[in-house]
Amino acid sequence: MDLPTDRARLLEQIAGRLRPRCRSTDELATAAIREAILKAIFEPGEHLRLYEIAEQLGVTRMPVRAAIAQLESEGLVVFHPHRGSVVAELDSRKVRELYDIRLQLEMLAVEKAVRSITPEQLDRMEELEARFGRESDGDALVDLREELYATLYARVDNLRLIEHIERLRTGVGHYLLRLNLTRPDKWQRHGRLIELVRDGDVAGAQAYLGAHLVAVRDRLIDQIEQQSTR
């Protein structure tokens, strides 16, 4: 069965927008499928059909296969022996595990960030925080928050550390979108974090960010468990 018309059109639009900025078909397929999952174009538990996705993205099956393998490592896709690759279900245990790891890594990253960040980066973080307060679109809010963290960690001298954090953040991004937890009133604002970083307060920045991550984790778990009882 072919992809529904609306979904096929959305995938084509995503691929057209991403193609100019991707250096390879593997990168294009990964970015496009990831976005389709995060935006719930592919639903939790849904089987991902290689040939259909490849056709809509305008690539061969090999980049799609590589993309799905990458997304499995990010926790967005799960392989089942009898069903193949499917979009990961919302799972409270998995959310707790992801945040347990992320908390440890981000405490190290924010310490390095406080010691290396520039005034220009701090000014940029304040601009992003101001835009965050005016934004209402869930996708845009996620993008702004990701850019804020990217700016915070831009001078951290451990690329692998930041890559692991970004992968973990992506792993829970689809939970935030699907559970409608991206509205400004559902997020803790980061103006105070920026102040602490500007003051060079490592312990304060770590405490603030740790409390924020725990609050988001607990909200996610609560929402997932409420859905599972309906």
PyMOL commands that set and color helices and strands:
alter all, ss='L'
color gray80, all
select helices_A, chain A and resi 5-21+25-38+50-57+61-73+92-116+119-134+138-152+159-178+184-186+191-198+202-228
alter helices_A, ss='H'
color red, helices_A
select strands_A, chain A and resi 77-80+84-87
alter strands_A, ss='S'
color yellow, strands_A
deselect
rebuild
show_as cartoon
